[in-house]
Amino acid sequence: MKRSTLGVFAIFGWAALCHGESQAQGSAPALEEVLVTAEKKEASLQDTPISLSAFNSEDIEKLGISNLADIQFSVPNMAMRQFPNSQSSLRVFIRGIGNNDVQITQDPAVGVYIDGVYVSRSSGLANKIVDPARIEVLRGPQGTLYGRNATGGAINIIPRAPSGDFGWKQSFTYGNYERREVKTDIDLPEIAGLSAKLGYVYSERDGWVENLGEGPDFGDERKQGARLALRYDLSDTVTVDYAYDYTDNDIGTFYYQTIGRPNAGFEDVTWSEDFIDAVKPRKPIDDSGLRVKGQSLIVNWDFSETLQLKSLTGYREMDEWIYQDYGANPNTDRLFANDPFETSHRQFSQEFQITGTAWDQQLSFVAGLYYFEEAGREFTTDFIALAAETFSGPLPLPISAFAEPVEEELQTRTTRAENEASAIFGQLTYSPVWLDNRWHFTLGLRKTEDTRYVNGDRQNGFWGVVFGGEDFESVETESEYSNTSPAFTVAWDARDHLNLYVKYVEGYRTGGYTGRGVSRQSLTTPIGEETVANTELGIKSEWFDRRVRFNAALFQSDYEDIQLSFATQGNPADVVVFNAGKASIKGLEADITAMLLHDLMLNLNYAVLDTEVEEVINPNTGANDAEGYSLPSAPDSSYTIDLTYTPYLWGTVSLLANINYSWRDSQWPAADSGVITDAEIADYGLLNARLGLRDLEAFGGTMAVSLWGKNLGDEEYQLDIIGAFPWSTRVGAFGEPRSYGVDLSLQF
């Protein structure tokens, strides 16, 4: 880690420690307490020994958070990139640990939970969030408190629960790129112990790359989502919550333009290092879509004043169909296309939790039993343009030849996967009275068993690989995994508003299969589990009469048996995954919140990552090829500056003025980018702002209106770069240019 970073950290802590005690206690306004449920109980953010970011409803409003991807620029050491063939799917990374693929045969490294129910697939994570009350991001391995294990971290989305009182909020958005959005949130009054809440959102927007040919613009979206929440107070001690959510997206995939000069044999391919905002492909572009349904049933029973029981039952299903042309241009046919790329998935989970306290609250505990099963199917046909008209034998990609590229069907793949998992987990915290309850010793443990099954067909490949389908027997296999992961934490309440902690935690991601493997061997060879051992030192503190909050964490992670993807250069469809990697990750995360004036709030977050890939075993030679490899989506540093001004103007009417700037250093889109290609994503910064009036009296209720803008500097920045295509080693997608609009809401 950079010495300058450690110096800043030490100087700030020393200065605050020296001067904080001398501040006189007065009646000046203080920062509001932030409540979180990261440890399965409601507690102050400052008393929770986890590196954690939390967003309440006001934060969500001022930052314009409408889907999960919007939070990444406000969370230290977090990165999200859309999966190349779907703008509804996210690749989530925390502290350099995540998934660069969304195969149904592998688990994500970051767990996502909606109201406590685990969402096992990344497809659909970029959907609209219907009426969220809070979003929490936990950094570092998680497992002793959650149903599924995760090596990178966990994201909790907590929707609003029915209040039991009537309420209605209607919101409208209009902006450039023909952006329109309508949101409705209705709370119904309680009747005989039953209360209900309904949320609905519909949005549409034209893509920022115009399709001058046939089909939708690139990046088009027509999205709608709904959520029904019911709460029944069965008795004074038992509450039953049921929720149903639905998502229906019709979208256009992102435009992947050729950024680097084309290779020999592909000289006619249009390319540019600068953003192209309009293109006329020779082939029509088809629509893509996604449908997601989810249900949850949660029963809370306050068994006694010191013991609570909870049951969480969840079921989710997802169907997605994608058309993606990675080389759409006016001069050549499809260079590489998925036509179609279809995924269907179903999951069921059951979790039982017990939480409570004992020994006059000296002992607190959380324990759980978890069961999970899922089944999915992925089907795709790949088309590729070749730089020669005929071949014999295995396809030698990339190809340098004199002929004009000719489109050929590369292969048709069908992969079916099933997974069954069970776990027992828990942790207990001892806060001895003989240490004035200021020391907290926590022990956690998790035991997990997984069984994975895969079945696959491959047809019409250039390699002559044909198995499965009507005439051939499908390939199938099964494997089992088991893991036990501990966690230890020592926390010290050094004084009021100053808490320190040190923790050691191990996490693991279960094994799986290469769901897109071309050969029998690559499809059926199991992938082993990957593990992370994380040591962390943290501070949670408030200073100057609680007008300044400073939270920070220093950490080191030993990352073992990393599940690395190896793609054939020139053919991104031929991907094999091995436990080939070993890396060390060191870092810093710091959050500062300061009340500069009564109505002026400053938020700063800063993150540093120092990653070193120590081992990459080449599956073909057995040699260590680690030199030049980098962890993907792991910028060396990133920061956010957020300034919010909320004075009252007259009566109850207040102003909301927010300006937000986020920066992140350059990063690699894939672990092997530094070896095979020079496909680095350049550093960039984004400036966003919002200006509005709130609590205006109108129509018997209150009204709010805001003007907003995102990427106000019109920065050309890249969402993703792919370096394994045959026609160029730099093919990528650009992020949204400057966007702006107006929000209007009425609340009764």
C-alpha positions, 0 to 999 in steps of 0.5 A: 500500500502507498505510504502516502495513503497510510500517512494521511490515514494516521494524521487524520486519526491522530488529529481527531483523537487529540482534538475531539476530546477538547470539543465542548458539548453543546446544543449544536445539531449533530449527524443523524444516527444511521441504523443498519441490519447488517448483523441481522438485528437493528443497530447503529452503523457506528456500533457494527464492526463491518466495513459497510456503506448504507444508503437511506431513502434520502440518499437514494433520492439525492443520488438519483439511484434507480437501479443497483448499478447506480450505487457503485460510484458512492461505495469505496472499492466497489465496481460494477460492469454490465455483462456484455450481452445484457444491460440487465445483468451486472458483474459485481466486484468488491475489493477486486473480487467478483465474477467476470462472467454470469454462467449458470454453472458458477456462483457469484462472488458477491451475494445479493439479498432482497429483504433477506432472500438470496438472489443467486444469478446476476441476470436482472440485477440492473433492473429498476428497484421498486421503492427501496427503504435502504441499501447496505453494502458489506465489504469483505467475505460474508458467511457466518450471518448470511444464507449463502457464502461470498468471498467479495461481500454482500449487498442488502436491498431492503424494500419499504414495508407496509406502514398500516397508514394510507399514503400515496406518492406519484413521481414523474421523470422526463429527460433527454434521450426521450427518457420517461419514467412513472412511479407509483407507491401506494400504502393502504390502511391496516384492516383487521391486522392486514396492511398492504403496499403496492409499488410500480415503475415504468421507464423508457429511454432511447439508447445513446448509440443510434441504430440507423439500420433495422431494429432498436437503438443500442441501449434502448430500454423499456422497463417496468417493475411492480412489487406487492407487499403484505403484512399480517400481524397474526398476534402481538408477537408474530408478524407474517410478511409476503412479497411478490415482485415482477420485472418486464424488460424490453431492451436493446443491447449495448453497442460494442464498437471496434476501438483498436485497429482491425487485424489483417484480413479485417481491414474493412471493419469500421473502427474508432478510438472515439465514441461513435453515436450512430451506426448502420449495421448490415444485419438487422438488430433484434430485440432483447428481453427479460422477465423476472418473478419473485416471491418471499414469505417471512415469519417473525416470532418474538418468542420472548423479550430476549429471543426471536425466531425467523423463517425466510422462504423465497422463490424466484424465476428468470427468463432472458433472451438476448441478441448481441452483435459485437461488431455491428458496422456498415461494411461487414456482416456480423463479426461475432454475434449471439443469435439467440442467447437464452437463459432460464432459471428457477431457485428456491431457498429456505432459511431459519434464523434465531437471534437473541441475548443472554446473561443480562445482554452480555451474550448476543447470538445469531444462528441459522439453517439454510437450504437452497436449490436452483436449476437453469438452462442456457442456450445460444448459437454463435456466429463468427465472421472469418477472414478466409472462405474455407478451412479444413481441420481445427479452426486456427484463430485468429486468421490472417488471410486475403479473403473478405470476412465470411459469416459462419455458424460457429457452434450451438450450445445448450447447458443445463445446470442444477445446484443444491446447497445446505448450510449451518451458520452462526456467530455469538458475541460476548461483551463481559460486564467485568470489562464495562461491556466495552469489549466485544469478542465475536466468534463465527462459524459456517459449514456448507455442503454443495452438490452441482450437476451439469448437462450439455450439448454442443453441435455444429462446431468447427472443431467437429465437436458434436454431442447431445441433441436428437442424435447424440448422447448429452454429456453430464456429470456431478460433483460435491463440495464441502467447506467450513469457514471461521470468523473472529472479531475483537471490538473495543468501545474506546470511548463514546463515539470511538469504536475500534475493531480487528477481525479475521474472516475466511470466505469461500466460493463453491466450485462449479463447471465451465458452462460454455466449454466447447469440448467434453473435457472442458464442460465436465471437468469440475472447478474447485472452490476458491477461498479468501482469508481476510484480516481487517483493522477498522475504526468507527468514530464521530468527532466535534460534537458528532458533527464529523463521522470518520470510518475507515478500514485497513485490510489484507486478503489472501486470495487462493485457488481463484477461478480464472477464465481462459479464452482462446485468443480470437474466439471468445466463445471458447472459454475454460475456467480453472483454479489457476490463481493466487493473489494478495490484496491490500487496501484502505477504505475511508468514509468521512461525513461532515456537517459543515453548516447546519444545512450543508453536508459533505461526504467523502469516500476514498479507497485504495487497492494494492493487488498482486497476482502471485500465481497463474498456473497455465492449464496447458503447460503447468508453468506459472504465468502470473507476470503481467496478470491483474485482477479485473475491476480493481482500480488502484484508487477511487474516490467520491466527493458529495456536497449537499445543501438543504436549507429551509426557504419558507415554511416547510419548503426546503431546497435540495442542492447536491453535487457529486463527483466520482473518480476511479483509476484505470482498471483491467476488464479481465484478469488476462488483459495485461498478458494478451492485449492492451485492453485497459479501461482508462481512468475517468471521473463523472460529475452529477448534480441535482437542484430541487424544491421539496415539501411544496403544498399542492393539491392537498398534499406536498410536491417536490420538483428537481432538475438533475444532470449526470455526467455533466462533463460529457466524459467519454468513458468505457464500460467494458473492453473485450480483447479476444475477438479475431478482428481486433484486440480492442472492442468495447462499449462506452458509457452514457454521455451527458444526460439531464432531466426533471423529476416531479413528485406528489405525495399524499 
